[in-house]
């Protein structure tokens, strides 16, 4: 497993750009989307991380530190949590579409 930070995740058109990562290889439920930065932290089983300046392989400790920071952040509102969940739903929808339709969505 690899721990990855994706910078500049959400593009101007509102869509997430995973910079060539195969999102079907992400560990479900382990993606973290901080509200105060345009990034994601995730765990993947993808063997080779694409060479992209916005993809940063991090340590397990750095990943866990970020997760704990977000869990303890009192500034996270219900709206923020809903927005984070919507991003996760959108990601899962893409993964499901890829699995069922071979990437037709």
Residue pairs with C-beta under 8 A, 6 or more apart in sequence:
1 27
1 43
1 44
1 45
2 43
2 44
2 45
2 46
2 49
2 57
3 41
3 42
3 43
3 57
3 58
3 59
3 60
3 62
3 63
4 21
4 41
4 42
4 43
4 44
4 49
4 55
4 56
4 57
4 58
5 39
5 40
5 41
5 55
5 56
5 58
5 62
6 18
6 19
6 21
6 39
6 40
6 41
6 42
6 54
6 55
6 56
7 38
7 39
7 53
7 54
7 55
7 56
8 17
8 38
8 39
8 54
9 16
9 17
9 18
9 33
9 38
9 39
9 40
10 16
10 17
10 38
11 17
16 40
16 87
16 90
16 91
19 50
19 52
19 54
19 55
20 50
20 52
20 55
21 44
21 46
21 49
21 50
21 55
22 44
22 46
23 91
23 94
23 95
23 98
24 95
24 98
24 99
25 44
25 45
25 46
26 42
26 43
26 44
26 91
26 95
27 42
27 43
27 44
27 45
28 92
30 42
30 43
31 40
31 41
31 42
31 88
31 91
32 40
32 41
32 42
32 63
32 66
32 67
32 70
33 39
33 40
33 84
33 87
33 88
34 41
34 66
34 70
35 75
35 76
35 80
35 83
35 84
36 75
41 58
41 63
41 66
41 67
43 63
49 55
49 57
70 76
93 105
94 105
97 103
97 104
97 105
98 105
